């Protein structure tokens, strides 16, 4: 694999960006649910860029680990994120996921992003 002067390889994505991301799909699903607890599974999947089935698996993982709670709201599910839960990896376990949510969710709200609707 060749690498150019910017450190990008032939496997890198558009505009010289790497094909990988810092956050996992679990992190992206958690952020999507925190930004809008009323999203449908299909909407979460679309935001994250994964399949509906993968999204359901991740939601189940997050719920079993206590990071989210699912409640029925009529015919829909509503999610509540537990921001006080620690990260699972030992290197980050002294931080809670609320610190991650604060970075991404609060920043979007301050910037007037899409997550500001309905006082979220």
N, CA, C and O of each residue as an XYZ file, in Angstrom:
480
protein
N       0.843     -1.175      0.000
C       0.000      0.000      0.000
C       0.886      1.234      0.000
O       1.787      1.343      0.831
N       0.649      2.160     -0.910
C       1.471      3.356     -0.986
C       0.886      4.462     -0.119
O      -0.327      4.556      0.070
N       1.782      5.299      0.404
C       1.375      6.423      1.251
C       1.938      7.688      0.633
O       3.113      7.748      0.272
N       1.069      8.724      0.510
C       1.539      9.981     -0.080
C       2.143     10.890      0.987
O       2.283     10.488      2.142
N       2.496     12.100      0.603
C       3.176     13.042      1.502
C       2.304     13.455      2.681
O       2.835     13.877      3.708
N       0.983     13.346      2.566
C       0.105     13.729      3.674
C      -0.128     12.582      4.636
O      -0.791     12.758      5.658
N       0.410     11.399      4.324
C       0.216     10.239      5.172
C      -1.004      9.428      4.779
O      -1.344      8.451      5.446
N      -1.665      9.827      3.702
C      -2.850      9.105      3.246
C      -2.428      7.923      2.397
O      -1.486      8.011      1.610
N      -3.128      6.829      2.562
C      -2.832      5.659      1.750
C      -3.880      5.515      0.669
O      -4.877      6.236      0.652
N      -3.649      4.589     -0.223
C      -4.599      4.341     -1.302
C      -5.934      3.859     -0.755
O      -6.953      3.992     -1.433
N      -5.957      3.302      0.457
C      -7.201      2.812      1.063
C      -7.983      3.926      1.749
O      -9.107      3.703      2.199
N      -7.406      5.119      1.835
C      -8.091      6.226      2.493
C      -9.304      6.671      1.692
O      -9.362      6.495      0.474
N     -10.267      7.247      2.391
C     -11.508      7.690      1.770
C     -11.349      8.986      1.005
O     -10.238      9.425      0.707
N     -12.486      9.587      0.696
C     -12.540     10.829     -0.075
C     -11.792     11.946      0.628
O     -11.707     11.985      1.856
N     -11.259     12.840     -0.161
C     -10.574     14.049      0.313
C      -9.445     13.739      1.291
O      -9.161     14.537      2.184
N      -8.796     12.579      1.126
C      -7.648     12.261      1.969
C      -8.004     11.838      3.380
O      -7.116     11.719      4.224
N      -9.293     11.604      3.661
C      -9.679     11.156      4.995
C      -9.503      9.648      5.099
O      -9.720      8.925      4.126
N      -9.110      9.174      6.273
C      -8.971      7.729      6.459
C     -10.316      7.021      6.310
O     -11.367      7.640      6.473
N     -10.282      5.743      6.006
C     -11.510      4.964      5.859
C     -12.049      4.510      7.208
O     -13.147      3.955      7.267
N     -11.314      4.727      8.287
C     -11.749      4.327      9.621
C     -12.162      5.548     10.434
O     -11.882      6.680     10.039
N     -12.824      5.328     11.566
C     -13.231      6.436     12.444
C     -12.719      6.191     13.854
O     -12.448      5.051     14.233
N     -12.589      7.245     14.617
C     -12.141      7.139     16.009
C     -13.218      6.473     16.862
O     -12.917      5.597     17.673
N     -14.459      6.883     16.683
C     -15.556      6.297     17.451
C     -16.076      5.028     16.775
O     -16.125      4.945     15.548
N     -16.455      4.062     17.570
C     -17.031      2.826     17.043
C     -18.494      3.057     16.679
O     -19.060      4.106     16.987
N     -19.094      2.080     16.028
C     -20.518      2.161     15.742
C     -21.330      2.212     17.028
O     -22.381      2.852     17.065
N     -20.866      1.553     18.077
C     -21.548      1.634     19.364
C     -21.565      3.084     19.860
O     -22.581      3.567     20.358
N     -20.433      3.767     19.717
C     -20.367      5.177     20.113
C     -21.274      6.049     19.280
O     -21.929      6.950     19.804
N     -21.319      5.793     17.993
C     -22.184      6.577     17.114
C     -23.663      6.354     17.424
O     -24.448      7.302     17.403
N     -24.049      5.116     17.711
C     -25.440      4.832     18.072
C     -25.776      5.522     19.386
O     -26.847      6.113     19.517
N     -24.879      5.453     20.352
C     -25.101      6.113     21.638
C     -25.285      7.614     21.459
O     -26.175      8.207     22.070
N     -24.460      8.226     20.636
C     -24.585      9.664     20.376
C     -25.896      9.994     19.662
O     -26.528     11.004     19.974
N     -26.309      9.166     18.719
C     -27.564      9.406     18.002
C     -28.750      9.345     18.954
O     -29.645     10.188     18.891
N     -28.760      8.357     19.828
C     -29.847      8.205     20.796
C     -29.841      9.351     21.802
O     -30.901      9.844     22.187
N     -28.666      9.772     22.225
C     -28.576     10.886     23.166
C     -29.060     12.186     22.529
O     -29.686     13.012     23.194
N     -28.773     12.363     21.259
C     -29.179     13.583     20.552
C     -30.680     13.617     20.316
O     -31.298     14.681     20.353
N     -31.269     12.440     20.071
C     -32.712     12.376     19.816
C     -33.247     11.039     20.309
O     -33.200     10.050     19.577
N     -33.755     10.994     21.542
C     -34.221      9.739     22.140
C     -35.431      9.120     21.445
O     -35.792      7.982     21.745
N     -36.055      9.835     20.538
C     -37.255      9.348     19.869
C     -36.992      8.808     18.467
O     -37.938      8.498     17.743
N     -35.729      8.692     18.072
C     -35.416      8.192     16.735
C     -35.890      6.756     16.565
O     -35.823      5.953     17.495
N     -36.363      6.446     15.378
C     -36.681      5.073     15.020
C     -35.380      4.332     14.721
O     -34.372      4.955     14.389
N     -35.403      3.019     14.837
C     -34.216      2.214     14.560
C     -33.690      2.510     13.163
O     -32.480      2.624     12.964
N     -34.585      2.634     12.203
C     -34.174      2.933     10.828
C     -33.460      4.281     10.733
O     -32.509      4.437      9.967
N     -33.924      5.246     11.512
C     -33.301      6.579     11.500
C     -31.922      6.539     12.139
O     -30.993      7.193     11.663
N     -31.786      5.774     13.216
C     -30.464      5.622     13.853
C     -29.508      4.965     12.864
O     -28.379      5.423     12.683
N     -29.967      3.886     12.222
C     -29.135      3.169     11.260
C     -28.670      4.102     10.147
O     -27.505      4.070      9.749
N     -29.577      4.928      9.651
C     -29.229      5.850      8.572
C     -28.201      6.875      9.035
O     -27.242      7.154      8.316
N     -28.388      7.436     10.220
C     -27.424      8.419     10.740
C     -26.037      7.825     10.904
O     -25.033      8.460     10.582
N     -25.992      6.595     11.411
C     -24.708      5.956     11.693
C     -24.086      5.361     10.428
O     -22.864      5.255     10.319
N     -24.929      4.978      9.487
C     -24.429      4.381      8.252
C     -24.243      2.883      8.363
O     -23.332      2.309      7.767
N     -25.130      2.247      9.144
C     -25.084      0.803      9.306
C     -26.477      0.233      9.031
O     -27.434      0.981      8.829
N     -26.577     -1.076      9.026
C     -27.862     -1.707      8.751
C     -28.785     -1.634      9.966
O     -28.355     -1.388     11.094
N     -30.067     -1.856      9.690
C     -31.061     -1.897     10.766
C     -30.715     -3.023     11.742
O     -30.806     -2.851     12.957
N     -30.323     -4.156     11.207
C     -29.981     -5.313     12.043
C     -28.788     -5.009     12.953
O     -28.812     -5.336     14.140
N     -27.754     -4.389     12.405
C     -26.591     -4.014     13.215
C     -26.997     -3.015     14.300
O     -26.513     -3.088     15.430
N     -27.877     -2.093     13.956
C     -28.353     -1.102     14.920
C     -29.094     -1.788     16.061
O     -28.870     -1.466     17.227
N     -29.966     -2.722     15.737
C     -30.697     -3.459     16.777
C     -29.733     -4.203     17.697
O     -29.925     -4.233     18.913
N     -28.700     -4.800     17.116
C     -27.701     -5.518     17.914
C     -26.979     -4.561     18.862
O     -26.780     -4.874     20.035
N     -26.594     -3.411     18.356
C     -25.880     -2.423     19.173
C     -26.786     -1.874     20.266
O     -26.349     -1.724     21.407
N     -28.039     -1.572     19.941
C     -28.984     -1.084     20.961
C     -29.142     -2.122     22.075
O     -29.209     -1.768     23.252
N     -29.200     -3.392     21.702
C     -29.302     -4.466     22.686
C     -28.055     -4.499     23.563
O     -28.158     -4.596     24.786
N     -26.865     -4.418     22.939
C     -25.604     -4.382     23.698
C     -25.599     -3.229     24.695
O     -25.280     -3.414     25.869
N     -25.957     -2.037     24.217
C     -25.944     -0.846     25.070
C     -26.945     -0.964     26.206
O     -26.676     -0.533     27.327
N     -28.106     -1.554     25.913
C     -29.122     -1.723     26.952
C     -28.667     -2.761     27.987
O     -28.806     -2.529     29.188
N     -28.134     -3.887     27.543
C     -27.669     -4.922     28.465
C     -26.540     -4.433     29.363
O     -26.423     -4.865     30.510
N     -25.705     -3.530     28.842
C     -24.590     -2.982     29.623
C     -25.012     -1.818     30.506
O     -24.206     -1.316     31.290
N     -26.262     -1.380     30.393
C     -26.763     -0.308     31.241
C     -26.491      1.101     30.740
O     -26.691      2.069     31.473
N     -26.034      1.227     29.490
C     -25.760      2.557     28.939
C     -27.027      3.257     28.469
O     -27.094      4.486     28.453
N     -28.027      2.478     28.088
C     -29.309      3.050     27.693
C     -30.431      2.227     28.320
O     -30.251      1.062     28.673
N     -31.586      2.862     28.446
C     -32.808      2.189     28.863
C     -33.846      2.470     27.795
O     -33.946      3.581     27.274
N     -34.616      1.441     27.481
C     -35.640      1.564     26.440
C     -37.005      1.557     27.113
O     -37.278      0.733     27.986
N     -37.865      2.498     26.690
C     -39.217      2.593     27.196
C     -40.184      2.633     26.030
O     -39.899      3.241     24.998
N     -41.309      1.996     26.191
C     -42.356      2.072     25.176
C     -43.078      3.403     25.341
O     -43.431      3.800     26.451
N     -43.287      4.074     24.235
C     -44.031      5.326     24.206
C     -45.061      5.168     23.094
O     -44.811      5.526     21.943
N     -46.220      4.628     23.456
C     -47.183      4.262     22.423
C     -46.652      3.071     21.656
O     -46.311      2.044     22.242
N     -46.584      3.211     20.349
C     -46.053      2.134     19.503
C     -44.554      2.284     19.252
O     -43.955      1.452     18.569
N     -43.954      3.317     19.787
C     -42.534      3.596     19.544
C     -41.702      3.307     20.776
O     -42.224      3.188     21.885
N     -40.416      3.196     20.568
C     -39.469      3.103     21.675
C     -38.877      4.471     21.917
O     -38.681      5.250     20.985
N     -38.597      4.754     23.159
C     -37.904      5.973     23.555
C     -36.702      5.520     24.372
O     -36.804      4.585     25.167
N     -35.582      6.170     24.182
C     -34.353      5.758     24.846
C     -33.883      6.833     25.813
O     -34.016      8.028     25.552
N     -33.335      6.387     26.928
C     -32.712      7.277     27.898
C     -31.272      6.807     28.063
O     -31.019      5.628     28.310
N     -30.341      7.730     27.927
C     -28.919      7.402     28.056
C     -28.481      7.651     29.494
O     -28.803      8.681     30.085
N     -27.750      6.702     30.040
C     -27.190      6.823     31.385
C     -25.783      7.409     31.260
O     -24.817      6.675     31.053
N     -25.676      8.709     31.384
C     -24.404      9.391     31.211
C     -23.387      9.112     32.297
O     -22.202      9.397     32.122
N     -23.829      8.557     33.419
C     -22.897      8.305     34.524
C     -22.183      6.958     34.425
O     -21.386      6.621     35.300
N     -22.455      6.186     33.373
C     -21.805      4.893     33.188
C     -20.357      5.098     32.715
O     -20.108      5.924     31.836
N     -19.412      4.359     33.286
C     -18.009      4.509     32.864
C     -17.764      3.849     31.510
O     -18.488      2.941     31.103
N     -16.740      4.321     30.834
C     -16.287      3.641     29.624
C     -15.833      2.243     30.011
O     -15.374      2.021     31.132
N     -15.959      1.303     29.087
C     -15.643     -0.093     29.386
C     -14.147     -0.390     29.339
O     -13.667     -1.237     30.093
N     -13.409      0.285     28.474
C     -11.980     -0.010     28.347
C     -11.237      0.507     29.583
O     -11.487      1.626     30.030
N     -10.322     -0.305     30.141
C      -9.603      0.117     31.354
C      -8.875      1.463     31.216
O      -8.749      2.195     32.197
N      -8.403      1.787     30.032
C      -7.674      3.047     29.848
C      -8.581      4.266     29.996
O      -8.102      5.357     30.308
N      -9.891      4.095     29.776
C     -10.836      5.214     29.886
C     -11.860      5.018     30.992
O     -12.757      5.847     31.144
N     -11.754      3.953     31.761
C     -12.802      3.609     32.725
C     -12.972      4.637     33.839
O     -13.974      4.608     34.553
N     -12.024      5.529     33.996
C     -12.164      6.578     35.011
C     -13.003      7.754     34.489
O     -13.249      8.706     35.230
N     -13.442      7.703     33.232
C     -14.342      8.700     32.647
C     -15.708      8.069     32.442
O     -15.817      6.859     32.244
N     -16.747      8.890     32.491
C     -18.069      8.358     32.178
C     -18.488      8.824     30.785
O     -17.920      9.767     30.236
N     -19.490      8.149     30.223
C     -19.907      8.473     28.860
C     -20.537      9.859     28.781
O     -20.640     10.434     27.697
N     -20.956     10.396     29.916
C     -21.495     11.758     29.923
C     -20.490     12.779     29.417
O     -20.868     13.783     28.814
N     -19.200     12.521     29.663
C     -18.176     13.453     29.167
C     -18.112     13.425     27.646
O     -17.881     14.459     27.020
N     -18.313     12.263     27.049
C     -18.359     12.158     25.587
C     -19.610     12.849     25.053
O     -19.546     13.596     24.076
N     -20.734     12.599     25.690
C     -21.987     13.223     25.261
C     -21.889     14.733     25.345
O     -22.378     15.443     24.466
N     -21.262     15.221     26.397
C     -21.120     16.665     26.569
C     -20.348     17.284     25.411
O     -20.696     18.365     24.936
N     -19.312     16.608     24.961
C     -18.510     17.127     23.847
C     -19.351     17.235     22.583
O     -19.367     18.282     21.936
N     -20.042     16.174     22.230
C     -20.752     16.133     20.955
C     -22.152     16.728     21.000
O     -22.517     17.487     20.102
N     -22.931     16.414     21.995
C     -24.313     16.872     22.051
C     -24.376     18.353     22.407
O     -25.071     19.113     21.733
N     -23.672     18.777     23.440
C     -23.699     20.185     23.834
C     -23.120     21.075     22.743
O     -23.616     22.178     22.514
N     -22.063     20.600     22.063
C     -21.455     21.379     20.985
C     -22.447     21.598     19.847
O     -22.526     22.696     19.297
N     -23.205     20.558     19.490
C     -24.219     20.676     18.438
C     -25.298     21.683     18.826
O     -25.739     22.477     17.995
N     -25.717     21.649     20.077
C     -26.761     22.566     20.538
C     -26.276     24.009     20.497
O     -26.999     24.903     20.058
N     -25.035     24.232     20.959
C     -24.478     25.586     20.961
C     -24.323     26.121     19.547
O     -24.482     27.319     19.311
N     -24.012     25.236     18.607
C     -23.818     25.654     17.218
C     -25.131     25.807     16.468
O     -25.141     26.199     15.301
N     -26.249     25.497     17.139
C     -27.545     25.590     16.473
C     -27.771     24.475     15.488
O     -28.504     24.635     14.512
N     -27.133     23.325     15.744
C     -27.246     22.165     14.863
C     -28.623     21.534     14.930
O     -29.516     22.042     15.608
N     -28.791     20.433     14.231
C     -30.098     19.786     14.125
C     -30.625     19.241     15.440
O     -31.815     18.942     15.541
N     -29.781     19.104     16.449
C     -30.218     18.539     17.705
C     -30.800     19.588     18.656
O     -31.046     19.283     19.823
N     -31.019     20.792     18.190
C     -31.554     21.841     19.039
C     -33.074     21.890     19.031
O     -33.674     22.597     19.841
N     -33.695     21.158     18.139
C     -35.160     21.172     18.020
C     -35.814     20.683     19.295
O     -35.301     19.777     19.952
N     -36.925     21.267     19.644
C     -37.753     20.863     20.772
C     -36.986     20.870     22.095
O     -37.298     20.090     22.995
N     -35.995     21.735     22.217
C     -35.279     21.893     23.459
C     -34.411     20.712     23.854
O     -34.056     20.583     25.026
N     -34.071     19.874     22.942
C     -33.210     18.723     23.265
C     -31.826     19.162     23.585
O     -30.967     18.331     23.880
